Amino acid sequence: MMVLAIAAQAQKVDTIRVGHRFKQFKNLELGTVTDVVYNEANGRLNGAIKKRTTELVQINGQELVKIVHEWNSPNEQWSGRFEYYCEPYTMKPVQHIRETKMQGKEAFKFNSNTIEGLDSAVNNKQKDFALSLSEQTYNWEVDLETYSLIPMKEGNKVVMNFYHPGGQTPPKYYTLAVEGSEKLKLANGQELDCWIIFTDYGGTQPTRFWYTKRGQNFVKMEGQYGPMKIYKTRLY
């Protein structure tokens, strides 16, 4: 049964800016997990299998979080991978390299007031990319990992600034609300007690995410963009 939060008064909304040290950083799940990602529109299904690997690495004496996503689809044009580095505890972006059959290699470096094409990446289709920032932004492509670090308690709301590297939509603050909880039963009979996180991406795409109460690990996502329904489900 889903339990929704009913607030007698307006809830406080916390702003989480890049540089904030996440007290829940221990919830960042290390290792490899596999998700099924698919969408449904006009009676047609499109899907992919995505592997997400997160680890702590040392590069030139600096500890970084390395996150790799690899997705494989029956349509090879939609297959690809990315390799992303950010700072531990803050998830402050450092470098992002994405490669797909459709777009080729797109590589970016994140500075204090700009996002630029990574000049050291060979055959970088985004080598001339440059975006000025009024303030730093989190990386949309690791939303599942980033969301797992926010404080989760029924009624909590946070706003965070996100941007998809190379995208046309500029960085923007989005609201994430812990709207309630639900106990999910898996196919193997296991029961997971989960928080439900809601965001509507500025009114364009109402979406819910389920995270376990213990450890705040991602379980599934359900969203809608116009006539298209979008799903992500972790394989156990």
N, C-alpha and C positions, 0 to 999 in steps of 0.2 A: 504494500500500500504506500502511495506517495504521500508524504507529509509536507504541506506547504507552510511557509512562515507567514503568520498574520501579525503585522506590526500595528500597534496602537498609535505609534507616532513615527515620524520620519526617521529612517535609519541614517546614522552617520556614514558618509562615504569617504573612504581613505584614498588619497592619491599616492600611488607608488611610482616614483620616478627612477630612471636609470641611475644607478649608483647606490640605490637602497640595498642594504644587506638583508637578505631574506632569513628570518629566524628559522624558517622551515626548510633551509637548504638541504638538511639531512634527508628530506623526502625525495630529492632528485634521484630517480631510480637508475642505478648503474646496471650495465649489461645490455643484453639484446632482447627486445620484445617484438612480436609480429602482430600487425593489425590487418584486417580486411577493410578496404576503403572502396565504397561504391556509391553511385548515384542513380536515381530513377527519374526519368522524364518521358512523357508521352508514351508510356508503356515499354520503354527500352531501358535496359540496365547496362551500365559501364562500371568496370571494377578493376582493382589492382590489389596485389599483396604488398604491404609495406613492412620492411624491417627497420627498426629504430635502435641504434646502438649508442649508448652514452658511457663515457669514461673520463677519468681525470688523467691528464697527461702533463709531462714536463717538456717545454720547448724553450731552448736557450735559457734554462734556469728559471723559467716562469711557469707556474702551475696554471693550466687552463682546463676548461671543460670542452671536450670534443664530442660533437653530436653528428652522427652519420645517419642519413635516411636513404634507403634504397627501395625503389618501388618498381614492380614488374606487372605489366598489363598485357593481355592478349593483343592489344594494339601497341606495337612497339614504339609508335610515335609518342605514346604517353608514359613510356618507361624512362627511368633516370635515377639520379642520386644527387645528394649534396653532402658536403663536408663543412661543418660550421664550428667555429671556435669562439668562446666567450669566457669572461672572467668568472671564477668560482665565487659563490656567495651573492654576487650582484647580478649575474647573467648579462653583464654589460658586453655588447657585441664587439668582436675584434675582426673576424674575417669570415667570409661566406663564399663557397665555391659550389655552384650548381651546374650540373651537366645533364641535358636531356637530348634525345634524338631530334626533337622538334626545334629547340632553340640553340643547341650547341652548348658551349661552355660560357657561363656568366659568373664572373668573380668580382667580389666587392671587398673593400676594406672600410672599416668604420673609424672615423676620427671624432674628436670632441665636437666639431661643428659642421662636419660634412660626411657624406658617404660617397666614395669614389670607386671607379673601376680599379681593380688590383693589377698594377702594371707588371708585376712579376709572373702573372699567370699567362702561359703560352696559349695563343689562339683565343683570347678572351673577347667574346662578342660585345662585352660591355666595358671595354678598356677606356672609352671616352666618357663614361657615365660620371656625372657629378650632381650631387644634391646638397644644397645648403640646409642646415638644420638650425632652428631656433632653440631647440633642446634635443638631447639624445633620445633615441627610440629603441624599444625592444624589437626583436626579429619575429615577424608573424610566422615564419616557417617552423619555428620551434614553440608554437603556442601550447601544445599538449604538455611539453616539459615545463614551460614557464608557469602555466596555470597551476601545476602541482605544488608550487611553492607559496601560493597566496594563503593567508589565514582563512581557514574554512570553519565557519560556525554559522548556524542558521540565522539568516537575516543580514549577514555581513555583505558589504558592497565595497568594491575597489574600482578605481579607474586607472588605466595604464595606457601609455603611448606606444602604438605598434605601427610597423611599416613592413611591407613585403619588398625585400631588396630588388631594385630595378623596376618596381611597379609604378603605374601612373597615378594611383591614389596616394596623396601625400600622407605623411605621418599624422596620426589622429588619436585622441584619447577615446577609449572604449570602456564601457561599464561592465563589470563582471559581478553578478549577484549570486550569493548562495541562497537559493530560493527554497530549499527543503532537502529531504532525504528520501531514500527508497532502498528496500532490500531486493536485490536482484538474485535470481536463481539461475545458475549456469546449467548447461546441458548435462554436466557430470554430477549434478545434484548439489554442488557447492553453493552456499549462499553468501553474498557479499553485501555488507551494509555500506551504502554509498551516500555521499553528498551530491546534490545536483546543482551545477553551475549554469546560470543563464546569461546569455548576451544576445543582443540583436544587431550587432555590428552597425550601429548608427541607424537602425530602423530598416535595414535592407535584408537581413537574414536571421530570423529568430532561430537560435541554436541552444541546445542543452548538452552538457557534458556530465558524465557520471565518474566520480573519483571515489575510491575506497576511503572510508573513514580512518582505517588503520593504514598509515603510510602515505595516503593521498596519491595512490597510483591510478592512472587512467584506465577506465574500463570500456566506455563507449561514448559515441557522440551521435546526436540526431539533429539535423538542421533542414531548413528549407530556403531556397533562393528562387523566388518566382514560382514557376511550375515544377522546379527540380527539387527532389528530396535527396539529402546527402547524409551518408552514414559512415561511421568509422567504428569498428568493433575489434577489441583485442581478442586474440586467440589464446586460450588457456590450455 
